[in-house]
Amino acid sequence: MKYKKLGNTDIEVSGLCFGSLTISPLQAALPIKRGAEIIKYSFDRGINFIDTAELYDNYGYIKEALKHINRKDFVIATKSYSYSKETAEASLRKALNDLDTDYIDIFLLHEQESEHTIRGHYEAIEYFLKAKEKGLIRAFGISTHRVQGVVDSLKYDEIEVLHPIVNKLGIGISDGTIEDMIKGIEMAYNKGKGIYGMKPLGGGHLIKSVEEAFNFVRDIPFLHSIAIGMQSQDEVDANVNLLEKGSIPKYIKDKLNKKGRKLHIAEWCLGCGKCVEVCQHGGIEIVNGKAVPVYDKCVFCGYCAKGCPEFCIKVI
């Protein structure tokens, strides 16, 4: 496993980041001990970096895993939608308490869109910067689904870490193409921002071309790490092989191909119908104001996710 300093921070991270949304109550809802076992297994395979968020409601998995991992050897990034001193303080306190840790390595504002949202959340940013001075967090940053979020972050030296969407089809990028996003990431990289990409498989929609999709992101020279969801030890092994060799051994592929996949629609779906418009198979429909999978017609092509402006649709 290769490790890199995360931009100008003093935080060293593995080339893979454990994306923990997939084990959480929002997706697989694994038992706590099972999820913790997978996190510990990934650590044993060299993955020293995990991404979570207050929204994921999965701090318990990481707390359990930390019973078997030296805290100083493990990098935790979390996120919240804090917009004020009070909400920021509550989010940080919750993370510290629920993870049973004295500090958070990376604290991000979740889904920032542009300098306008950054300004609108600046009271929270000021709180996190003071928390950094006290040693409660080591670095501050933002996650974003927008090219503009990446570009506008360059106006703020206090934003040290970026977590943008990066995949070969640009699935989930709200305001541009993957080429636009890579240009923005290159600019941020050259300014010393730490950058770890998310959704290299487009929320599961690129799973049929997993090696091509992953290698596209792996070969972008401006990323320090790639966050990818993992729900089993087989998936950990597959992703480690992808990072190190660019391919997955056949015996692991065969086991993963036996896993049943399903379309997951997040609860924040607005029912806009854009997913229905782009689906050519009748695999999704709007029912009572929400998108609903039509399982006997869905072919997991990923077009619906690309059409969703809120990135509500994933394959799990």
N, C-alpha and C positions, 0 to 999 in steps of 0.2 A: 504494500500500500504506500502510495506517495503522499507526502504532506507538504503543505505550503503555508507561509504566513498570509493571513487574511488582509491583503492590502497593507496599509501603513500601521495596522494594529500589531500588537505583540501576541496575537492569538494564532496558534498553528493548528490547521485543520486537515483532516484526511480528504482525499480527492472525492470521496463519497460522503454524503450527509444522509443520515437516516431520516427520511420524511415520515413523521409519526402520525399524520392524519389517518393513514390507512388502517392502523390498529385501533383507532379511537371509537367512542360511541357513535360518532357521525358516520362511520363506515363499517368496518368488520366487527366492532364491539367485542374484541377478544377479551377473555378473562384476564384480570390484572397480571397474575403470575405468568400466564402464557405470553402476553405481550412483553413482559419484563425479560423473559427467557430469550426472546428473539432479539431484543435490544442488547442483552449481554452477549449473545452469540455474535452479533454484528461487531461488537467491540472486540471480541476475541479474534475476529477476522481482520481487524485493523481499522474499523470505522470509529473514530473518536469524537464524532460530531453528530448532534441530533437537533432537528428542527421541530418545534412545537408551537402552540399558540393557546392563549386563554380560551378562545372559541372552541378548540378541539376537546376540551374537558378531559385531557388524558395525562395530567401531571402525575397521577397515581402510578401509571406504568413506569415512568422514569424514576420516581421515588423508590419503587420496588427494585428496579435495576441497579440503582446506586448503592444498594446494600451489598452488591457484589463487584462494584467498580470503584476504583480510587477517584474521588471527585476531581482532584487536580488534573487527572489524565483525560477528563471528559469535558467536551465543549457543548454547552446548552444554549441554543438560541430560542427565544420565545417572542411572541407578538401580542399586541393588544390594540384596541381601537381608542385608546385614551385620548382625550381632547382637552383636559384641564388638569390642574395640580391634583385635585381630589381623585379624579378617575385614574390618573397615572400612579398616584400613591397606592390606591386600592389594588391596581393590577400588579404592581411590583410586590406588594405585601403578600398577595395571594400566591404569586409564583414562588416567592421565597418560602412561605409556609407550606404550601402543598407539595413542593419538591423537597422540602426539608434540607435546604441549602443556605449558605451564608451569602451567596452572590449568584448573579446570572451573568454568563459570559457575554451574551449579545441580546440586547432588548431592542425590538423593532416596533415601529408604528405600522400597523397592518393596513395594506392596500391603499397606500398614498397615491394620488392621481397626478398631482402637479404642485407647483409652488403655492397655489391657492390653498390646497388642502394642508400642505405643510405649514403655511402661515396660520391656518385655522386651528391647527393642533399645537401651536408653538408653546403655549403654556405648559402642556404635557412634556414637550421636548425640554424645556427649561428644568422641569422637575427631574427628568432622567439624567440630564447633564450634572445636576447637583448630586444625584445618587451615584453617578460615576465618580465624582470627586471623593465621595465617602467610601468607595470600594464596593458598593452594592451591585454595580454592573461594570463590566470591563469595556464594552463598546456599545455605541448606539447606532441605529440605522432604520431603514424602512424596507417594507416589501411593496411591490407594485406589479400591476398587470399592464402598465402603460409605459410606452416609450417616453412620454413626457415626464413621467415620474422619475425615470432614470436621469434624463437630461437636466431637469430642474434641480435634482439633488446636488448637482455640481456647484450650485450657488451657495451651498451650505457646507462649510468645512466640518461642522459638528456631526454631519451625517457621514459616518465612517464605513458603514456596511450596507450593501444593497442586495436584495433578494428578488430578482425579476423572473418573469416567465420566459423560458427559452426552449423552443422545440422547432423541429425542421419545418413544420407547416404554420407556425405562429398561432397555434390553437390557444385561445385565451388572451392573446394580446388585444387590448381593446381599441387601440388607436393607431395601428400601423402594421407593418409586415415584420417578418423575422429579420429581414435585412436591415430595416430601420432600428430594430432592437439591438442587433449586434453592433451597429455603428454607435449607438448610445452607450452600450456596455464598454466598447473600446475607449471611448472618451473618459468614462468613469475609471476604468482600469489605469489609464495613463495619468490620472490625477491621484492615484493611490487609494482609491476606494476598494474595500474588500467586497468581492462579488461571489455569491453562490446562487446558481440558477435553480429554478423550480420547474416542474412539469416537463421533463425531457421526453416523456412518452405521451404528452398531451392529455394528462388525466386518464391514461389507460387506453386512449383511442388509437395510439400508434403501436399497440402491443403486437399486431400481426407483422410489423416490420421492426421488431424491437432492436435488433442489432444495428440496422441502418439508422434508426432514429437516435439511439443512444450515442453511436459513434459520431453523428453529426454534432451533437452537443459536446461530447468529449474532446473533439478536435478544435473547438473554439478556444483560442489561446488566451482569452481575456477572463476566464472563469477560474476561481481558486478551488471551487468545489461544486458538486452537483447533488442537489437534494432529490431523492427518489423514494417513493413509498415502498415499504416492505411489510409483508404480512406473515412470512414464514421463513424458516431457515433456508429452504430451497431458493426463495427469492433473494435472500442475502447472498447466497453462493452465486446465483446468476448475475447479480449486479457487480459483485467483486470481480468476477470473470470478465464482464463487459468492460469494466474500467481498466483492468490489467492486460487483457488480451483482445478485447474488441469482439468477443464471441462468447456464446454459452455452450458448454458441453452438451452433447445430445441427450445423455441420460438425465440431466437436469431439465432440459427442454421438455422431454417426454413426461416428466412428473408434473411440470407446470401446466402443460397442455391439458392435463386431466382435470385441472381445477375449473369449476364452473364460473363463468363471468356473468356479471349483470350490470345493467345501467342503473346508476344512482343519481337521483335528482335532489339537489340540496334544497333545504326548507325555504331558502330565500328566493326561490324561483318566482319571477314576476308574472309568469304566464303570458309573455309577450308574443309567443307563437313563432318567433324567428327560427327556432329549431325545427318546427313542423314544416316551415316553408322550404328548408334546404334538404330535408330527408326525402330521398327518392324511393324509400321502401315502405313507407307507412309505419315506421318503427317507433314513432313517438306522436303523442297527441295531447291536446289541452283538455283537461277534465276539471271542472269546478275551479277554473282560474289557475291551474298548475299543470306543468308538463308531466306526463305519465308515460312510461315505456310501454310499448306493445311488444312483448317478449317473443311472440312467435313470428314477428316480422323484422326485428332488429338484427342487423348483421355486424354491428360494432364497427362501422366504417369511420366514425369520428366526425362526420359532416355536421351532425347536430351540435356537437361541442364547439366546433369552429364558428357556428352561427350564433351561439349564445353570448350575449353581451355581458352577462354577469358571471360567466364560468361556473354555472350551476351543475353541469352534466359531466359525470365521470364514469369510467368503467372500473368496477371493483371485483 
